[in-house]
Amino acid sequence: MSGMEHSMNRETVGRFAPTPSGRLHLGNLLCCLLAYLSARSKGGKFLLRIEDLDVPRCPKRLSDQCIEDLRFLGFDWDEEPLFQSERTAIYQKYFDTLTSLSLVYPCFCTRAQLHAAIAPNLGDREPVYSRACANLSAEEIAERARTRRPAMRMRVPDEVISFTDGHFGPVSENLARDCGDYIIRRSDGLFGYQLAVVIDDALSGVSEIVRGRDILFSTPRQMHLQKTLGFASPDYYHIPLLMDSHGRRLAKRDKDLDLTALAKAMTAEQILGMLAFSAGVIPENRPADLSELVRIFDWKNISREDIRLAYTPQAAP
């Protein structure tokens, strides 16, 4: 089913799902902005999910700060925020389902062994797994488990997954060659990103996902996991990465471009207008609020190239 057919047959439910391991920066906020505008411009719902599975890296104070930052900018959502740290039992249920289907196996490989692989994964810049642990005997598993707790991997078939991204167009990936068996539970017991997001999106009724192009090639494996668990696949829109004025990708390390600094230098409307102009939502760099941006939003105006931020800290008023 095409993205257009999806949109015609179901209510649009979008979401923003930040990982609160630091203060929100402009790359996060651009993703939130475009997800919000896309869903609201279609008359749809918008949800907030806090991806705080790794509790030591994502303390509650940062989750609270994230919510406060979004409210400062005027974002709203239609349900109470969902916290992944509170959903372990739900993930376990679906993990057990996959285990019962003989699709999960323990992996004892170290990080160094994994990165010694030859083939890089295009999406996550991780090596395609060699399946070194895919066919261990029960005796071998017991012996290795004495000295190392395993991660758990999802078996993938030699199958091509294709979809049409709402922004970038056709995408295809051979799961075995381009992705490989991937981790759905880490060696420390935390459930993996791929499993958690698929379950949360499905159970929340998310029908449209807007996120960065850097994880475009995670989508086929998530679609395979959705099919395996009996979930419908949402429509996907992957957006270009946000760069600073010098062409460097923004990240949490850029403290002068997170909201701690920006809220001191700019109003909420100035921040939103700057982001909207940088992405192509509006033709000039001026203050704007969300209600205006929703009315004029059109994916056809959004850049397909890396987005240069129309701001430098030195130019702050």
N, C-alpha and C positions, 0 to 999 in steps of 0.2 A: 504494500500500500504506500502510495507516495505521501510526502509531507502535506501536499494540498488536500488529499483525500482525508488524511488524519484530521486536519484543521476543520474540514467541513462536517465531520461526523462526531465530534466530541468537543466539550467545553475546553477552552484553553486554561490550563493551570500551570503557571510558571513558578520558578523558585530561585532563590539565591542561597548558596550553601557554603559560607566561609569557614575556614579553619582558624580558630582564634588563638594562634600561637604568637601573635603580635598585634600591634595597632593596625587597623585597616589602612591601606595605602591606595593610591589612585588607580592602580591596576585592578584591585578588588572592586573599587567603586564603579569603574567603568563597566565591569561585568554585571554588577548589580543594576546599574542604570539601564543598560540595554535589555536585560532580562525583564525588568519592571516595565519599561516602555513597551516592549513587545507584547507582554501579556495584557497589560491594561489597555493598549490601543485596540485589542481584539475583544474588549469587554470581559476579559478573563480574570481569574483569581491569581493571587501572588502569595507565595509561602516563603517562610524563612526557616532554614535548618542550620543548626550550629554543629559543625563536624568536629566534635571534641572527643573523639574516641580515645585519642592519646592524652589522657587526663593530665599526666605530669607536664606535657608541653602546652596544654590548653587549660590553664586554671580558670576557675569561674569568674575571676575579676576581669579577665580578658574577654570572656563571653559577654559579660555585662557591658563592658566598654564597647564592644562591637554593636550591640543592640542600641546603646545610647548614641553612637555615631550615626547609625542609620536613621534614627529618629530625628537627630539634629538636621539631617539633610532632607527630611520630609517623607521618607519612605514609610509605607504602612503595609501590613500583611493581613490576610483574611482569617488566619488561625493562630493559636498560640505557637511560639517558636518550638520546634522539635529539637531535642538534644540527643545526639547519638550516644553519648555516655550513659543514657538511661535506657538503652534499647538492646542491651547484650542478650537478653533472653530471646528476643525476636530473631536476632541474627543466628543464634544457636539453633533455633528451630529449622531454619532453612539450610543451615550448614549440615544438620543431621539428615535432611532430605537428600542433599547432594551426596553425602557419605553413603546413604542407603542405596543409591544408584551406582555405586562404585566409581564415582567421578572424582574422588578426592584421594590424595595419597600424601604421605609424609615426605618432606624434603629436608635432608640434613646438611645440605651444601652451605658452606660459609660464604660471606660476602666476597671474599677474595676469590674463591672458586667461581662464583657467578660472574664476576667482572673479568675473568680470564677467558670467557667465551668470545668467539670471533664475531658473531653476527649481532649488530646493534639493533635494538628496538627503535623504530623511527619515532614512535609517539612519546615514550617515557625516557628515552635515552638509557635504557637498561638492556643488558644482553638478553637475547632470546634464549630461554632455558634449554639446556642440552638433554633434559629428561634423564639425567644421571641417576635419579632416585625413583624413576617411574615404575620400575619392575623389580624392586627389592623383594626378597622372600621374607616371610614372617620372622625367620631367624635373624636375617640381616637387619631388619628393622629393630628387633629387640636388642641386638648387640649395639647398634649405633645409638639407640635411645639411652643407653647407660651413661653416655658422656655428653650428649647434646640433645636438647629439646628441639623437635623438628617444627618447621613451618608446614602448613598444609596447602597443597597446590590443587588447582582445578585442571583436570584433563581437558584438552581441546581437540577436536577432530581436525583432519586435513580437509578443511572446508573454507570456501570463500564467503565472507560476509560483505554485502554491498548495501549502501544506503545513499540517499541524496541529502546532503547537508543543506539546510535552508539558506545558508550564506555562501558556502564555498562550492556547492554542487556535488557531483558524484564522488563517492569514496568507496574503495574496495580494499579488503585485507584478507590474506590467507592466514587463518588462525594459527596453524601449525608452523608455517614458515616465518611469518612476520610478527607473531605475538608469542607463541609458545605457552606451555602450561604456566599459569600465573598463581600467585599467592592469594588465598582467600582468608587465611588466618596466620598471623605472624608467630614466630617462635616464642614470643613472650605472652601469647594467648590472646592478643588483641585481634579482632576481626579486621580484615583488609578492606581497603578503600573500595575495590571493585564490587565486592559482595554487599557491603553496607549501603552504598549509593543506589544500587539496583533495587534492593529491598525497600529502602526508604522512599525512593521515587515512586515505585509501584504502589505501595500501601498508602501513600499520600495522594494518589491520583494525579501525579505530575504528568502532563501531556506535552510539555515543551521545555527543553533544557538549553539555556544559553550559557556558554562557558568558553574559556580560552582555547585558541587553536593548538596550544602546546599539548593538550590532552586529546586531540582529535582522534588519534589512533588507539585510544582506550575504548572508543565507542563500539567497534565491532565485537570485542570480547564481552562488553556489557550487553549488547544485543543478543549474543549467544546465550549468556547467562539468563537474560530475561526469557528467552524462548524455552530454555531448559526448565525454568521454574514456573512456566505458564503465565508469564506477565506480558502485557502488550508493550511494545517499544514506543517511547515518546518521539516527538519530532526534535531534531537537533539543529542548533545554530552555533557554529564555532566562530569566535570573533578574533580578529588580529590582535597581536600582543601590543600593549601600550609601552612606548619607548619615551625616554625623556627627550629634551630638546636636542641632545647630542646623539640620539639614536641608540642609547643604552636601555636595555630592558629594566623596567621598574621592579623592585622587590622590597621585602620588608626591611632590608638593610638601609633603604633610602629614607632615613628619618626626616629629612627636610621635605619629603613629599608624602608623609602620612598625616593623619588628621590632627595629631598633636600640634604640628607646626602650621598646617594649612588653616585650621580654625582660628588661629591667632591673626592670620594675614588676610583672610577672605571671609565673606559671608557664605551661607549655604547656597544661596542663589548664584553667587559668583563661581563657586566650585562646580555646581551642576552645569552652568553655562559653559565653563571652560571645557569640561569633559564632553558635553554635547557638541560643541564646536569642533573639538579635536577629532571626534569620531565621524562627523559629517551630519549630525542630526539637525543642526542649525548652521546657517551660512556665515555667521559672525560671532566673535567672542564677546559675549555680553551676559549679564545675569539672566537666569531663567529659572522658573519653578517647574515642578513635575507635572502639574496639570496642563501647562502650556506644551511641554515636551510630548506628553501623551497624545495630544490632539494632532501634532504634526509629524509624529514618528512614522518612518517608512524604511524598511530594510534596504531598499534600493539606494538610499543615500549613504549607507554605512560603508566605509572603506574596506577593501579586501586586502590592502597592504598594511604592513605594520604601522600603527598609529603614532604619530609624533605629538607629544603633549605640548599644547600651546601655552606653556608656562615655564619659567625658571625661578627658583627661589630668590635669586638676586633681583628679580623684577617685582617682587611682592611689594604692595603698598605699605 
